[in-house]
Amino acid sequence: EIYYLGEGCKVDYKNAFVWFLKAAQQGLVEAQYNTAICYADGTGVKKDLNKAFYWYQETCKKKYALGQYSLGRCYEFGLGIPQFDEMAFFWYQRSANQGYVEAMYSLASCYERGYGVEKDDNKAGHWYHKAAKLGHEASIQKSVEYKKGLLKKFKKVS
């Protein structure tokens, strides 16, 4: 990370990538994630979404929440792999259950849209609320919208 961030030296993405890859090959999960990011963005190495996908998968073997979320995004948007709604949902759920707030928002969105899972407004509201409690801005707005919607439904029933 020293070369990547330029801490105490000049920023050198190519050298940073070399060291990320060496550490990733040794099994260090943070380095595996950083290697995936470099491949995904083309930072210090030629952009290669297939290799990014591979390294995200490696982080998932170690239950790394950020890697699980990123793998979910690969499946949702077809990055390095064909688009696969159910697998996007699966990885968002794994990451969200570990407390990763971005994954909570994505999981709520899946429930809201019926993306990779049956549409469920209650579960969408639950996950938006959970992410909102952690300060996630977009989730705060969605959580308020869901509460208002539930109140309207409740008033119509009573």
C-alpha positions, 0 to 999 in steps of 0.5 A: 500500500505504500506505493499505492498511497505514496506514503513516504515515497512517490506514488507508483501504481505498477510497483504497488500492483507487483507487491499486491499480487505477490502478497495475494498469491501468498493468501493475504486477503486484503492483497487479494482484494487490492489485486482485484481492484487493480485489475478491475480499474486498470491501475498499475496493470492492464485492465482485466475483468476476468482476473478481477473476478478471479481475485474477488472469488479468492477473497470470498473463500475467506469470507471477506465482506468487501470481496463478497459485495464486489463479487455481487456487483460483478454478477449484477453488472456482468463484469468479468462474468455473465450477468446472473441476478440470483448470484448477485443477490447471494453475494450481497446477502453474504456481505450484508449479513457481515455488516457491510453497509453498501451490501445492505443497500444493494440487498434492499434494492434487490428485494425492492426490485425483485432482482435475483429474489422474489420482490419483498417490500418488508425485507427491502424496508428492513435492510434499508433501515439497517443501512440507514442506522449505520449512516448510509445516506441513500438508505436513510432516504429509502427508509423514510420512504418505506416507513411512509408507505407502510403508514399509508397501507396501515391507515387504509386497512384500519 
